[in-house]
Amino acid sequence: MFLSGESSNSCGIGILIANDINIKIVEYKNCVIGRLQILKCEINDTKIALVNVYAPNQNLDKYLKTFEQEVQELGDYSLTIGGDFNVVMDFEMDKLNGRNDTNKTINKT
């Protein structure tokens, strides 16, 4: 179990591995506490990077630059990315009430 966060009630993420999986941990990196973590491992001789994301509601551009830089450094590892990017692709279709400061758009290029 690999946990990252500063509080028990906000900004927390984790990567959990079942006990019956034959896994070799190569490196764990807590890139942004409570927001971005990477676990480099080998499963059945396959290099895999498990990337866990919990993007902030504000300052998304800075976060995405860090995310991109970290992912580019993974080299020949296959990527599995999961989590919450906190992005609404179509504000009219995907968002109803909730927080006003949700990242309203993302560059679709």
Secondary structure, DSSP 8 states (H G I E B T S, - for coil): -EEEES-SSSSEEEE---TTS-EEEEEEEEEETTTEEEEEEEETTEEEEEEEEE--SS-HHHHHHHHHHHHHTTTT-EEEEEEE--B-SSHHHH--SS-TTSB------
